[in-house]
């Protein structure tokens, strides 16, 4: 190998290592390369055509869910109730629904190892995640939640949204209480109500502010803020969690901090 | 060509991907292992790639270890492919044994035939050597 090329390779890797924890360089991120010459504006990373609302369509990645308490806004800290703390201290990491190849839940699904794609229409916003190729539907056509919504919890919950200026505001309820909110093992009850605010901080940066309100697990509602980068030239690839799963059979009960 | 592939592997291993399980729920950080052997197979599948390594002990007995690596899509985005480790390659693996006594190994670093020693574990699983 030429010495110069090797030096270049080491330099590139050093840059990758130097990027902070929440960066898009991890996991499913796309390495920097020339934008594609053909394809839609959101694929090529060129400006979006004029529209009534900012168009969030595109492939996005912002790092894995990790520990939500590290992403809270000032004054919006995650504080567990005594019951919530007991659960967090005793949660068994061998039972992470992600490890069991179960659906990741509405907010964690866009904080997985792989990118997620948003496809936006005026009356509907869909989020398609590469992780297990699951999806989420956010109705923006003015409807409310189904009348029987609390009788039939769903892995992704029930989501309706509306626009407030340049921000898509999404209200989600009736989330199956088997989902975890993050990799660190924060659980929730069937009382969880989630409010998300999606906004383009710039054409290639998506801001996601989430309010988690669950009086069973959290002493007060808390807010997290994450940024996602547009993955120019990337696409959603194939993924089946059970294709060659070999871990579940080897897992042993691992409680609380022992698994973090 | 050789230059290109070495570059790709270096870049890939330097930015490992996320595990679909907690490190500690499967592997024992108190049972580190280091061995050199011959790759017998590579499985380019979800949720983790696996490569299998035949290792001969002092008495000549051969054990086949199943070594877990990152997720294939993340590795692919960084230039890895299903042929990055081929049957017949001699590699040195440093990792941790499964808690349940099986031959499963969580590979943290891999030394390639050309001598490059690279981080090959999962970054966010809470295991040793992560970021």
Contacts between the chains, C-beta under 8 A, distances in Angstrom:
chain1	res1	chain2	res2	distance
A	1	B	2	6.9
A	1	B	3	4.7
A	1	B	6	5.5
A	1	B	7	7.8
A	2	B	3	6.3
A	5	B	3	5.4
A	5	B	7	6.5
A	6	B	6	7.8
A	8	B	7	7.9
A	9	B	6	7.5
A	9	B	7	4.6
A	9	B	10	5.0
A	9	B	11	6.6
A	10	B	10	7.5
A	12	B	11	6.0
A	13	B	10	6.0
A	13	B	11	6.0
A	13	B	14	3.8
A	13	B	15	7.7
A	16	B	11	7.3
A	16	B	14	5.4
A	16	B	15	4.7
A	17	B	14	6.3
A	17	B	15	7.8
A	17	B	131	7.5
A	21	B	131	7.1
A	25	B	15	6.2
A	26	B	15	6.6
A	26	B	17	7.2
A	26	B	18	7.2
A	26	B	123	6.1
A	26	B	124	7.5
A	26	B	131	7.8
A	27	B	17	4.9
A	27	B	18	4.8
A	27	B	71	7.7
A	27	B	74	5.2
A	27	B	123	7.6
A	27	B	124	7.8
A	28	B	17	7.3
A	28	B	73	6.3
A	28	B	74	5.2
A	28	B	77	6.3
A	29	B	15	8.0
A	29	B	77	6.9
A	30	B	77	5.7
A	31	B	11	7.5
A	31	B	77	6.8
A	31	B	78	6.2
A	31	B	79	7.6
A	64	B	18	4.9
A	64	B	124	5.3
A	66	B	124	6.4
A	92	B	25	7.9
A	93	B	21	7.6
A	93	B	22	3.7
A	93	B	24	6.8
A	93	B	25	4.5
A	94	B	21	7.8
A	94	B	22	7.4
A	94	B	25	4.3
A	94	B	26	8.0
A	96	B	21	6.8
A	96	B	22	6.6
A	96	B	25	7.9
A	98	B	20	5.8
A	98	B	21	7.8
A	99	B	20	5.7
A	99	B	21	4.1
A	99	B	22	7.4
A	99	B	25	7.4
A	101	B	20	7.8
A	101	B	47	7.6
A	112	B	18	7.7
A	113	B	17	5.8
A	113	B	18	3.7
A	113	B	20	7.3
A	113	B	71	5.6
A	113	B	74	6.2
A	114	B	71	7.3
A	114	B	73	5.7
A	114	B	74	7.0
A	130	B	73	6.5
A	183	B	22	7.9
A	183	B	124	6.7
A	234	B	77	7.2
A	237	B	73	4.6
A	237	B	76	7.1
A	238	B	46	7.9
A	238	B	73	7.5
A	239	B	46	5.4
A	239	B	47	7.9
A	239	B	73	6.2
A	240	B	46	5.5
A	241	B	20	6.8
A	241	B	46	6.1
A	241	B	47	5.1
A	243	B	45	4.9
A	243	B	46	4.5
A	243	B	47	7.4
A	244	B	43	5.8
A	244	B	45	3.6
A	244	B	46	6.4
A	244	B	47	7.5
A	244	B	48	7.7
A	244	B	50	7.0
A	245	B	47	6.2
A	246	B	48	7.6
A	246	B	50	6.8
A	246	B	66	7.2
A	246	B	68	7.4
A	246	B	104	7.1
A	247	B	20	7.0
A	247	B	21	4.8
A	247	B	26	5.7
A	247	B	47	7.7
A	247	B	48	7.5
A	247	B	68	7.7
A	250	B	26	5.0
A	250	B	98	5.0
A	250	B	99	7.5
A	250	B	100	5.3
A	250	B	102	6.2
A	250	B	104	5.7
A	251	B	21	6.7
A	251	B	25	4.9
A	251	B	26	5.4
A	252	B	25	6.4
A	252	B	26	7.3
A	252	B	99	5.0
A	252	B	100	6.5
A	253	B	25	7.8
A	254	B	22	6.1
A	254	B	24	5.0
A	254	B	25	4.0
A	258	B	24	5.6
A	259	B	22	4.1
A	259	B	24	4.8
A	259	B	25	5.3
A	259	B	126	6.5
A	260	B	22	7.5
A	260	B	126	5.4
